[in-house]
Amino acid sequence: MALKLLFISTLLVIIHYGSSQQDGNECIKANAKSCGQCIQVGEKCGWCMDPDFLKQGEPTSARCDEVESLQKKGCLATDIANPRGSLTVDKDTPVTDRKDKTEKLKPEDITQIQPQKLTLRLRSGEAQSFKLKFKRAEDYPIDLYYLMDLSYSMKDDLENVKNLGTDLMREMQEITSDFRIGFGSFVEKTVMPYISTTPAKLLNPCTGDQNCTSPFSYKNVLKLTSNGEQFNKLVSQQQISGNLDSPEGGFDAIMQVAVCGEHIGWRNVTRLLVFSTDAGFHFAGDGKLGGIVLPNDGKCHLENNMYTMSHYYDYPSIAHLVQKLSDNNIQTIFAVTQDFQSVYKELKNLIPKSAVGTLSSNSSNVIKLIIDAYNSLSSEVILENSKLPEGVVMEYQAHCKNGVIGEGENGRKCSNISIGDEVSFSISVKATKCPEHGKPEVIKIKPLGFTEEVELVLNFICECKCQAKGEPNSMRCNNGNGTFECGACSCNEGRIGRECECSTEEVNSDDLDANCRRDNGTDICSNNGDCICGTCECKKRDNPEERYSGKFCECDNFNCDRSGNKLCGGHGRCECRVCICDANYTGSACDCSLDTTTCLAKNKQICNGRGNCECGTCKCTDPKFQGPTCELCPTCPSVCTEHKDCVECLAFGTGLKKDTCKEECSDFKIIKVSDQSKLPQPVQSFPLMHCKERDANNDCWFYYTYAVNNDTKKEVHVVEKLECSTGPDIIPIVAGVVAGIVLIGLALLLIWKLLMIIHDRREFAKFEKEKMNAKWDTQENPIYKSPVNKFQNPNYGRKAVPL
């Protein structure tokens, strides 16, 4: 029963520690029991190895904290286990720089990526970074395999491909001097419903008098060769075949080309696969139409250069093809007709390092298509890495041409790279935890479509060096009941406690609880901790800066007096609920400053000599004075004004008191100086007041200082010369005013005259214009009547009639 209670108590402590630290820093939250557990929490965590570091009541896990916090708690830097990761370059062959263009290098002698191998020591949470360089080599060898659809619809295309070997060889000489070409063909699976299985159709699947070869799935016609004439010869011997459905079995052929490296003749150089067709494709699942249900196994099944398992295995999936093409560093060029451009462009998006070109109806543009696609593919470098171990993450940043920087997914690639261009990538590797097996891991980084790769060997820091120096059966651990390592005890099986002082078989919980009660009280560990093995282990707070301590967890560092909402006023530390103040501070909340600087008045006296400085604030003793430094006296006359008459009569023999000067001003001591700069300045031991007053005639100013010396004599230093202001010169002022008035009058007259001239000219111009536009009527006035009346004799002009 006692044993069960002990385990329940221990479990409750662990649960409590875990739950109470949800908002604390990650080091304390982890509740680490050993140095190894601590350093795996995060890169900021350290373990204090000082055996005397823990205060009474603090658990072993308190040794694990942020390094800065451990140092604040008194752990020396030399006593903190805080191992750091490292990076070592094991192989760093420089990228190839071909100064001699005529020199021919073997593929294995060309280096395009640097470095080639690194070893990383990773600590959880700490990233290790390195820079990877890539330079596109000149005259790099190329292997190109031409995979062609030989279904009946490609009949005219076959004619144009027959001379492809020599023509392509000639064009590729401008890119590389080491070029090889191969040829393969495909049709469809040799089962219904993809082809007709009648005996006649199996011999000649074409209709009419067309002579076609028997259908087949994939045939490797020509292994990669540098002999272009041989390519032309073998391609010329090929015949068209036929099938029933429109999609073709091209995926079966691509899979075999990718995995049958020995049959194809691939070298460790740039590998290009040109896939030429005028139709779509079958993919995984379509084989069920022919009764084929077994998934494609991704293995080579070529016998006599023929794919023999097309009737047994289904078509491969797109993802399966992507994997195999990537594993074998093959870059794919889809040369397809215009009708299927959209289909293969979607496929290109799923297959890295692939390109799509538009094939003319008779494949007459195939060479230009291949050259353009190769230039497009080779101008882009994309990095990929092998599967990462659990808990390891990698980040990439690309530094491309023209200062372009890529982040995130764009950090893996650079585009528009010409031959001889060099780009770089910054790569960061970070582990978030240690692998369960603790063994080194190997990952590889390579540019897609290239055979070169970078090997990273990852070693994980999962233990502290001090653990290897542990003392088994140490006397510090209750006479050999545990291993003393890294400043703490790691108990043997069956032992518990901070120093392994308890046995799980002999524990009596009632007796142990009595050791955790203060002054025979009822509260166990002051209700601030749990009794573990007869010793109080204090609770942890959400805030890692706050903690309980003491034999009975009776102390804490956060329940002291506050000032300004700050613990101990921000000027001390809290120890066992009592403020320990910093220098120059006192009080229960360290809010009383002993510094008198804030109490100094302008005359450099503390509180102007009229009060006491308490906690950095003046308490004025003279009720007439007030203010932060007891300098304000609303009811007091000004010192300067008060003593002005005595100073004037003693120094200059003038003023209101010139007749009674000796009687009323006998306690003054006058010292004359030549100018203001000779007047004394105020100091702490001899305060004084600077004054400036006008004499009795109000025409001149005089300057003096007033002070009281140790003999209570009023000591006055006065400038011996009065400062009198001279009156203004009247004549120039009057002359200037008169001249100004005259000039202003003349200016106004000129302006008036100018305006009148402008007005007259406008009126005259208007008159002239009206005169020119006037039209006079030459006819008679319609209301005019002539004064002359005309009459005609009716007989005028007639001949006389004889009587």
C-alpha positions in Angstrom: 0.0 0.0 0.0 2.8 2.4 0.9 4.6 1.6 -2.4 1.4 2.4 -4.3 1.0 5.7 -2.5 4.6 6.7 -3.3 4.1 6.0 -7.0 0.8 7.9 -7.0 2.5 10.8 -5.3 5.4 10.8 -7.8 3.0 10.6 -10.7 1.0 13.6 -9.4 4.2 15.6 -9.1 5.1 14.8 -12.8 1.6 15.6 -14.0 1.7 18.9 -12.0 5.1 19.9 -13.3 3.9 19.2 -16.9 0.6 21.1 -16.6 2.0 24.1 -14.7 4.6 24.9 -17.3 2.4 25.2 -20.4 3.1 28.9 -20.7 6.7 28.8 -19.5 9.9 28.6 -21.5 10.4 25.3 -23.3 13.4 24.3 -21.3 11.6 24.3 -17.9 8.4 23.0 -19.6 10.2 19.9 -20.7 10.8 18.8 -17.0 14.0 17.2 -18.1 15.6 14.7 -15.6 19.0 14.4 -17.3 21.4 16.5 -19.3 20.6 14.5 -22.5 16.9 15.1 -22.2 17.6 18.8 -21.6 19.7 19.6 -24.6 17.2 17.8 -26.9 14.5 20.3 -25.9 15.9 23.3 -27.8 19.1 25.1 -28.8 18.7 27.7 -25.9 18.6 25.0 -23.2 21.5 24.3 -21.0 22.2 22.0 -18.0 23.9 23.2 -14.8 26.5 20.7 -13.7 27.3 22.4 -10.4 26.5 19.9 -7.7 25.5 22.7 -5.3 23.4 24.6 -7.8 19.9 23.5 -6.6 18.4 25.3 -3.6 16.6 23.4 -1.0 13.3 22.1 -2.3 14.1 22.5 -6.0 13.7 19.4 -8.2 16.5 18.0 -10.5 14.7 19.4 -13.5 15.5 22.9 -12.3 19.0 22.4 -13.7 17.6 22.6 -17.2 16.9 26.2 -18.2 17.9 28.8 -20.7 21.6 29.5 -20.4 21.1 33.1 -19.6 18.7 32.2 -16.8 21.1 29.7 -15.4 23.8 32.3 -15.2 21.4 34.7 -13.5 20.7 32.0 -10.9 24.4 31.7 -10.1 25.6 28.9 -12.3 29.0 29.6 -13.8 29.4 29.4 -17.6 32.0 26.7 -17.2 29.5 24.6 -15.3 26.8 24.7 -18.0 26.6 21.9 -20.5 25.5 23.4 -23.7 27.0 21.4 -26.7 26.8 23.0 -30.1 26.5 21.5 -33.5 29.1 21.6 -36.2 29.6 21.1 -40.0 32.6 19.5 -41.7 33.3 19.4 -45.4 34.6 16.0 -46.3 34.9 16.4 -50.1 35.1 19.7 -51.9 36.2 19.3 -55.5 35.9 22.6 -57.3 33.5 22.9 -60.2 35.0 22.3 -63.6 36.4 25.4 -65.3 37.4 24.5 -68.8 40.1 27.0 -69.8 41.3 24.8 -72.7 38.2 24.4 -74.9 39.9 21.7 -77.0 40.6 19.4 -74.1 38.1 16.5 -74.0 37.1 15.3 -70.6 35.5 12.1 -69.5 32.1 12.4 -67.9 33.5 11.3 -64.5 36.1 14.1 -64.6 33.5 16.8 -65.0 32.2 18.4 -61.7 29.1 20.7 -61.8 28.2 20.8 -58.1 30.3 21.6 -55.1 30.9 20.5 -52.3 30.2 16.8 -52.7 30.1 15.4 -49.1 29.5 17.0 -45.7 29.2 15.7 -42.2 26.8 17.6 -39.9 26.5 17.3 -36.1 22.9 18.4 -35.3 21.6 19.5 -32.0 17.8 19.8 -31.6 16.6 23.2 -32.6 20.0 24.4 -33.9 20.3 24.8 -37.7 23.5 24.1 -39.6 23.9 26.0 -42.9 26.2 25.6 -45.9 26.4 27.0 -49.5 26.1 24.7 -52.5 27.5 25.9 -55.9 26.3 24.7 -59.3 28.0 25.5 -62.6 26.7 24.3 -65.9 29.6 22.6 -67.7 30.6 23.1 -71.3 30.6 20.2 -73.7 28.8 17.9 -71.3 27.9 14.5 -72.8 24.3 13.8 -73.8 22.4 10.5 -74.2 19.1 10.8 -76.2 16.6 8.0 -76.5 13.8 8.5 -79.1 10.7 6.7 -78.1 8.1 6.7 -80.9 4.4 5.7 -81.2 4.1 3.3 -84.2 0.4 3.1 -84.3 -1.1 3.6 -87.8 -1.8 7.3 -87.3 2.0 7.9 -87.1 2.7 6.4 -90.6 3.8 9.7 -92.2 5.8 10.7 -89.1 7.9 7.5 -89.4 9.1 8.6 -92.9 10.5 11.9 -91.5 12.2 10.1 -88.5 14.2 7.7 -90.7 16.9 10.4 -91.3 16.7 11.7 -87.7 20.0 10.1 -86.6 22.5 11.9 -88.8 20.6 15.2 -88.9 20.3 15.3 -85.1 23.9 14.3 -84.7 24.9 17.2 -86.9 22.8 19.7 -84.9 23.9 18.5 -81.5 27.6 18.9 -82.4 27.1 22.6 -81.6 26.1 21.7 -78.1 28.4 18.7 -77.3 31.0 16.6 -78.9 29.9 13.5 -77.1 26.4 12.6 -78.2 24.6 9.3 -78.4 21.2 8.4 -79.8 18.9 5.4 -79.4 15.5 4.4 -80.7 12.5 2.5 -79.3 8.8 2.1 -80.3 5.5 1.2 -78.7 1.9 0.5 -79.6 -0.4 -1.1 -77.0 -0.9 -4.0 -74.6 -1.5 -7.2 -76.7 -4.9 -8.0 -75.1 -8.5 -7.2 -75.8 -10.0 -4.6 -75.9 -6.8 -2.6 -76.8 -6.1 -4.7 -79.9 -8.0 -7.3 -82.0 -6.9 -10.8 -81.0 -8.2 -12.6 -84.1 -5.4 -14.5 -85.8 -5.6 -12.4 -88.9 -5.5 -9.1 -87.0 -2.6 -10.4 -84.8 -0.6 -10.9 -88.0 -1.7 -7.6 -89.7 -3.8 -5.3 -87.6 -4.3 -2.8 -90.5 -7.3 -2.8 -92.8 -7.3 -3.0 -96.6 -4.1 -3.7 -98.4 -2.0 -1.9 -95.8 1.0 -4.1 -94.7 1.5 -3.6 -91.0 3.6 -5.4 -88.4 2.1 -7.4 -85.5 1.1 -5.3 -82.5 3.4 -5.1 -79.5 3.7 -3.2 -76.3 7.3 -1.9 -76.3 10.4 -2.7 -78.4 14.0 -1.5 -77.8 15.1 -1.1 -81.4 18.5 0.5 -81.0 20.7 0.8 -77.9 22.3 4.2 -77.4 25.0 4.7 -80.0 27.1 7.4 -81.5 26.6 5.9 -85.0 23.9 8.1 -86.7 24.0 6.0 -89.8 23.0 2.9 -87.8 20.1 4.8 -86.3 18.9 5.7 -89.8 19.2 2.2 -91.0 17.3 0.5 -88.2 14.6 3.1 -88.1 14.1 2.7 -91.9 13.3 -1.0 -91.3 10.5 -0.2 -88.9 6.9 -0.8 -89.9 3.7 0.7 -88.6 1.3 -1.4 -86.5 -2.2 -0.8 -85.2 -4.6 -0.9 -82.3 -8.3 -0.4 -81.5 -8.6 2.4 -79.0 -7.3 5.9 -79.2 -5.0 6.1 -76.0 -1.7 4.3 -76.4 0.4 2.2 -74.0 3.2 4.8 -73.9 3.5 4.7 -70.0 4.6 1.0 -70.2 7.3 2.0 -72.6 8.5 4.9 -70.5 8.8 2.7 -67.5 10.9 0.2 -69.3 13.2 2.8 -70.8 13.7 4.3 -67.3 14.5 1.1 -65.4 16.3 -1.0 -68.1 19.5 1.0 -68.0 21.7 -1.8 -69.2 19.5 -2.6 -72.2 19.2 1.0 -73.2 22.8 1.9 -72.5 22.4 4.9 -70.3 25.6 6.6 -69.0 26.1 8.9 -66.0 25.6 11.9 -68.2 22.6 14.1 -69.3 19.8 11.7 -70.2 17.0 12.8 -72.5 13.9 10.8 -73.4 12.0 12.1 -76.4 8.4 10.7 -76.3 6.7 11.2 -79.7 3.0 10.5 -80.2 -0.2 11.9 -81.6 -2.6 10.4 -79.0 -3.3 10.2 -75.3 -2.1 7.6 -72.8 -3.4 4.9 -70.6 -2.4 5.0 -66.9 -2.9 2.9 -63.7 -6.3 1.3 -63.5 -7.0 1.2 -67.2 -5.5 -2.4 -67.3 -8.7 -3.6 -65.6 -10.5 -3.3 -69.0 -8.3 -6.1 -70.2 -8.5 -8.1 -66.9 -5.1 -6.9 -65.7 -5.2 -6.0 -62.0 -1.6 -6.4 -60.7 0.0 -3.0 -60.2 3.1 -2.3 -62.2 6.2 -3.4 -60.3 8.6 -0.8 -61.7 11.1 -3.5 -62.8 12.8 -4.3 -66.1 11.1 -7.1 -68.1 12.9 -6.9 -71.5 13.6 -10.2 -73.3 15.2 -9.9 -76.7 14.5 -6.2 -76.4 10.8 -6.8 -76.1 8.6 -6.0 -73.1 7.1 -9.4 -72.2 4.9 -8.6 -69.2 2.4 -6.1 -70.7 -0.4 -8.6 -70.3 0.5 -9.3 -66.7 1.1 -5.9 -65.1 -1.1 -2.8 -65.2 0.0 0.5 -66.6 2.2 2.5 -64.2 0.7 5.5 -62.4 2.0 9.0 -63.0 3.5 9.2 -59.5 5.3 5.9 -60.1 6.7 7.2 -63.4 7.9 10.4 -61.7 9.8 8.4 -59.1 11.5 6.2 -61.6 12.4 9.1 -64.0 13.8 11.0 -61.1 15.7 8.1 -59.6 17.4 7.5 -63.0 18.0 11.2 -63.8 16.0 11.1 -67.0 14.6 14.4 -68.5 11.5 13.9 -70.6 10.6 15.8 -73.8 7.0 15.2 -74.9 6.8 15.8 -78.7 3.1 15.7 -79.4 0.7 17.1 -81.9 -1.4 20.2 -81.4 -4.6 18.3 -80.5 -3.0 16.8 -77.3 -1.0 19.8 -76.2 -3.2 20.6 -73.2 -3.2 17.0 -72.0 0.6 16.7 -72.0 1.1 20.2 -70.6 -0.9 19.1 -67.5 1.3 16.0 -67.4 4.4 18.1 -67.6 3.3 20.0 -64.5 3.4 16.7 -62.6 6.8 15.5 -63.9 9.8 17.6 -62.8 12.4 18.5 -65.5 10.1 17.7 -68.4 9.1 19.8 -71.5 6.4 19.8 -74.1 6.9 20.6 -77.8 4.4 20.9 -80.6 5.0 18.2 -83.2 3.9 18.9 -86.8 1.5 16.5 -88.4 4.3 14.6 -90.1 7.1 15.2 -87.5 9.1 17.4 -89.9 10.0 19.8 -87.1 11.3 17.2 -84.6 14.9 18.3 -84.6 14.1 21.9 -83.9 11.6 20.7 -81.2 14.3 18.6 -79.5 17.0 21.4 -79.6 14.5 23.9 -78.1 13.3 21.6 -75.4 16.9 20.6 -74.5 17.9 24.3 -74.1 14.8 24.9 -72.0 15.5 22.0 -69.7 19.2 22.5 -69.3 18.8 26.2 -68.5 17.0 25.4 -65.3 18.4 23.7 -62.2 16.1 22.3 -59.6 17.4 20.7 -56.4 15.7 17.8 -54.7 16.7 15.8 -51.7 16.1 12.2 -50.6 13.6 11.3 -47.9 14.4 13.2 -44.7 14.6 11.3 -41.4 11.8 12.0 -38.9 12.4 15.3 -37.1 14.8 16.8 -39.7 13.8 19.8 -41.8 15.7 21.5 -44.7 15.3 25.0 -46.1 16.6 26.4 -49.4 17.5 29.8 -50.6 18.5 30.3 -54.2 21.0 32.9 -55.4 20.5 33.1 -59.1 21.7 35.2 -62.0 21.3 39.0 -61.9 20.9 39.0 -58.1 17.6 37.2 -58.1 17.0 35.5 -54.7 14.4 32.7 -54.4 12.7 31.7 -51.1 10.5 28.8 -50.1 9.7 26.5 -53.0 11.5 28.9 -55.3 14.6 28.5 -53.2 15.2 25.2 -54.8 15.6 26.4 -58.4 17.3 28.9 -60.7 16.3 29.6 -64.4 17.9 31.0 -67.5 21.3 29.4 -66.8 23.6 29.5 -69.8 26.6 27.2 -70.3 29.4 28.4 -67.9 27.1 30.2 -65.6 27.5 29.6 -61.8 24.6 29.9 -59.3 24.5 29.0 -55.6 22.1 27.8 -52.9 22.1 28.4 -49.2 20.8 25.3 -47.5 19.9 25.0 -43.8 19.4 21.7 -42.0 17.8 21.5 -38.6 16.8 18.6 -36.3 13.8 19.0 -34.1 14.4 15.8 -32.1 16.8 12.8 -31.9 16.0 9.7 -33.8 15.0 6.7 -31.7 17.9 4.5 -32.9 20.4 7.4 -32.4 22.5 6.2 -35.5 23.8 8.5 -38.2 21.5 9.2 -41.2 22.5 9.9 -44.8 20.5 12.1 -47.1 21.4 13.2 -50.6 20.8 16.4 -52.6 21.0 16.5 -56.4 19.9 18.7 -59.3 17.0 17.0 -61.1 18.1 15.5 -64.4 21.8 15.3 -63.3 23.8 12.4 -62.0 25.9 14.3 -59.6 24.8 14.6 -56.0 25.8 15.9 -52.5 25.9 13.5 -49.6 25.1 14.7 -46.1 26.0 12.5 -43.2 23.9 13.5 -40.2 25.1 12.8 -36.6 22.8 13.8 -33.8 23.8 15.2 -30.4 21.6 13.4 -28.0 23.8 13.1 -24.9 26.1 15.5 -23.0 29.9 14.8 -22.7 29.6 14.8 -18.9 27.3 11.8 -19.1 30.3 9.7 -20.4 32.3 10.8 -17.3 29.6 9.7 -14.8 30.5 7.8 -11.6 28.6 4.6 -11.3 27.6 3.6 -7.8 28.8 7.0 -6.6 28.9 7.7 -2.9 27.2 11.0 -3.5 24.1 9.1 -4.5 23.3 7.7 -1.0 26.3 5.4 -0.7 26.3 4.0 -4.3 22.6 3.8 -5.1 23.0 5.7 -8.4 25.4 7.2 -11.0 26.6 10.7 -10.4 26.7 12.5 -13.7 26.5 16.1 -14.8 26.1 17.3 -11.2 23.1 15.1 -10.4 22.2 11.5 -9.4 20.8 9.1 -11.9 19.3 6.5 -9.5 19.6 2.7 -9.9 16.5 0.7 -10.5 14.4 0.5 -7.3 15.8 3.8 -5.9 14.1 7.2 -5.9 14.8 10.7 -4.6 17.1 13.5 -5.5 20.1 11.6 -4.1 18.6 8.1 -4.5 18.0 8.0 -0.7 14.8 6.0 -0.8 13.9 2.5 -1.8 10.6 1.8 -3.5 10.3 -1.3 -1.4 10.8 0.2 2.0 9.0 3.5 1.8 6.4 4.4 4.5 4.5 7.4 3.2 3.2 8.5 6.7 6.7 8.7 8.2 8.0 10.6 5.2 5.1 13.1 5.1 6.0 14.1 8.7 9.4 15.3 7.5 7.6 17.7 5.0 5.5 19.5 7.7 6.9 22.7 9.1 6.8 23.2 12.9 4.6 20.0 13.2 1.9 21.8 11.2 -0.8 20.2 9.0 0.3 21.7 5.7 2.7 19.4 3.6 5.4 21.5 2.1 3.5 24.7 3.0 1.0 23.7 0.2 3.6 24.8 -2.3 5.1 21.5 -3.1 4.9 17.7 -2.9 6.6 15.4 -0.4 8.8 13.0 -2.4 10.8 10.5 -0.4 10.6 12.6 2.7 11.8 15.8 1.0 9.8 18.7 -0.3 10.0 19.2 -4.1 8.5 22.6 -4.7 5.9 23.4 -7.4 6.9 25.2 -10.5 5.2 28.4 -11.6 3.9 29.4 -15.0 6.4 32.2 -15.1 9.9 30.6 -15.1 11.3 33.6 -13.2 9.1 32.8 -10.3 9.9 29.9 -8.0 9.3 28.4 -4.5 12.2 27.3 -2.4 13.2 26.4 1.2 13.2 23.1 3.1 9.4 23.3 3.4 8.8 25.4 0.2 8.0 28.2 2.6 9.9 30.8 0.6 9.3 32.3 -2.8 10.7 35.2 -4.9 7.5 36.8 -6.1 5.4 37.7 -2.9 7.5 40.7 -1.8 6.2 44.3 -1.5 5.6 46.1 -4.7 6.0 49.7 -5.8 4.8 51.2 -9.1 3.4 47.7 -9.8 7.0 46.4 -9.8 8.4 43.7 -7.5 10.7 45.5 -5.0 10.1 48.7 -7.0 12.4 47.3 -9.7 15.4 48.1 -7.5 16.0 44.9 -5.7 15.4 41.1 -5.6 12.9 39.1 -3.7 14.3 36.4 -1.4 12.0 34.4 0.8 9.4 37.1 0.6 11.8 39.9 1.7 13.2 42.6 -0.6 17.0 42.7 -0.8 17.5 46.2 -2.2 20.2 47.4 -4.6 22.7 50.0 -3.6 21.3 53.5 -2.9 17.8 52.1 -2.2 16.0 51.2 1.0 12.5 50.5 2.3 10.3 47.4 2.3 9.7 47.7 -1.4 13.1 49.3 -2.3 11.2 52.4 -3.3 13.2 54.8 -1.2 16.1 56.2 -3.0 19.2 57.4 -1.1 20.4 59.5 -4.0 20.0 63.3 -3.3 20.5 64.4 -6.9 16.8 64.9 -7.4 16.7 67.2 -4.3 19.3 69.7 -5.5 17.9 73.2 -6.1 19.2 75.6 -8.8 21.6 77.1 -6.2 23.1 73.6 -5.7 21.8 73.4 -2.2 19.8 70.3 -1.0 16.2 71.3 -0.9 17.4 75.0 -1.2 18.6 74.8 2.4 14.9 74.9 3.5 14.1 71.2 3.8 15.2 67.6 4.1 15.7 65.0 1.3 13.8 61.8 2.1 13.7 59.0 -0.5 14.7 61.3 -3.3 12.0 63.9 -2.4 12.3 67.2 -0.5 10.2 67.6 2.7 10.3 71.4 3.2 10.8 72.5 6.8 10.0 76.2 6.2 6.2 76.4 5.6 6.6 79.5 3.4 8.6 77.4 0.8 7.3 74.6 -1.4 7.9 72.7 -4.7 10.1 69.7 -5.5 13.2 71.5 -4.2 11.7 74.0 -1.8 12.4 76.9 -4.1 8.9 78.2 -4.6 7.7 80.9 -2.2 4.6 82.6 -3.4 4.4 85.0 -0.4 8.1 86.0 -0.4 9.4 89.1 -2.2 12.2 88.6 -4.6 15.6 88.5 -3.1 17.0 90.7 -5.9 14.2 93.2 -5.6 14.4 93.1 -1.8 18.1 94.2 -1.7 18.2 96.3 -4.8 18.1 99.7 -3.0 21.0 98.8 -0.7 23.2 97.6 -3.5 22.5 100.7 -5.6 23.3 103.2 -2.8 26.4 101.4 -1.7 27.8 100.7 -5.2 26.7 103.9 -7.0 25.6 106.4 -4.4 22.1 106.7 -5.9 18.7 105.3 -5.3 15.9 105.6 -2.8 18.2 104.8 0.2 21.2 107.0 -0.7 20.5 109.2 2.3 20.0 106.4 4.8 22.5 103.9 3.2 24.9 103.6 6.1 22.2 102.9 8.7 20.0 100.5 6.7 22.6 98.7 4.7 25.4 98.2 7.2 25.3 94.4 7.0 26.3 94.4 3.3 29.8 93.7 2.0 30.2 95.2 -1.5 32.8 93.8 -3.9 33.1 95.5 -7.3 34.1 93.6 -10.4 34.9 94.9 -13.9 32.3 93.0 -16.0 29.7 90.2 -15.7 32.1 87.4 -16.5 33.9 88.3 -13.2 30.8 87.6 -11.1 31.1 84.4 -9.0 29.1 81.3 -9.9 27.0 79.2 -7.6 28.6 76.1 -5.9 27.3 73.5 -3.4 29.3 75.0 -0.5 28.5 78.6 -1.4 25.1 79.2 -2.9 24.3 82.7 -4.3 21.7 84.5 -6.5 22.4 86.3 -9.7 20.4 89.6 -10.1 19.7 92.3 -12.7 17.9 95.5 -11.6 17.1 98.9 -13.0 18.4 102.0 -11.2 16.2 104.7 -9.7 16.2 106.8 -12.8 15.1 103.8 -14.8 17.7 104.6 -17.5 20.4 102.0 -16.7 20.8 98.4 -15.5 23.2 97.0 -12.9 24.2 93.4 -12.3 25.2 91.8 -9.0 25.2 88.5 -7.0 23.8 88.1 -3.6 25.0 85.5 -1.0 25.3 85.0 2.7 28.8 84.0 3.9 29.7 82.0 7.0 29.8 85.2 9.1 26.1 85.9 8.2 27.4 88.9 6.3 25.5 89.7 3.1 28.2 89.5 0.4 27.4 91.3 -2.8 29.6 91.2 -6.0 28.5 94.1 -8.3 29.6 95.1 -11.8 31.1 98.6 -11.4 29.7 100.0 -14.6 26.0 100.6 -15.3 24.6 99.3 -18.5 22.7 102.2 -20.0 20.8 102.0 -23.2 21.3 104.8 -25.8 18.2 106.5 -27.3 17.4 106.2 -31.0 18.7 108.8 -33.6 15.6 110.9 -34.4 16.8 112.6 -37.6 17.4 109.5 -39.8 14.1 108.1 -38.6 12.1 111.3 -39.6 14.0 111.6 -42.9 13.3 108.0 -43.7 9.5 108.4 -43.0 9.3 111.6 -45.1 11.2 110.0 -48.0 9.0 106.9 -47.8 5.8 109.0 -48.0 7.0 110.9 -51.0 8.1 107.8 -52.8 4.8 106.1 -52.1 2.9 109.2 -53.5 5.0 109.3 -56.6 4.5 105.6 -57.2 0.7 106.0 -56.9 0.7 108.9 -59.3 2.7 106.9 -61.9 0.4 103.9 -61.5 -2.7 106.2 -62.0 -1.1 107.8 -65.1 -0.3 104.4 -66.6 -3.8 103.2 -66.1 -5.3 106.3 -67.7 -3.1 105.9 -70.8 -4.1 102.3 -71.1 -7.8 103.2 -70.8 -7.6 106.0 -73.4 -5.8 103.8 -75.9 -8.5 101.1 -75.6 -11.3 103.6 -76.1 -9.6 105.1 -79.2 -9.0 101.6 -80.7 -12.7 100.8 -80.1 -13.8 104.0 -81.9 -11.6 103.2 -84.9 -13.0 99.7 -85.1 -16.6 101.0 -85.1 -15.7 103.6 -87.8 -14.3 100.9 -90.1 -17.4 98.7 -89.6 -20.0 101.4 -90.4 -22.1 101.0 -93.6 -23.9 104.1 -95.1 -27.2 103.5 -97.0 -27.3 105.5 -100.4 -31.0 105.1 -101.1 -33.6 107.7 -100.2 -35.1 107.9 -96.8 -38.4 106.1 -96.8 -40.1 108.9 -94.9 -38.6 111.6 -97.1 -41.0 113.5 -99.4 -39.7 115.8 -102.2 -41.1 119.3 -102.4 -41.3 119.1 -106.2 -44.4 117.9 -107.9 -44.3 116.9 -111.6 -47.3 117.0 -113.9 -47.5 116.0 -117.6 -49.8 117.5 -120.2 -51.9 114.7 -121.5 -51.8 116.2 -124.9 -48.0 116.4 -124.9 -46.6 114.5 -127.8 -49.8 113.9 -129.7 -50.3 115.2 -133.3 -52.7 118.1 -133.8 -56.0 117.0 -135.3 -57.1 119.5 -138.1 -60.3 121.2 -137.4 
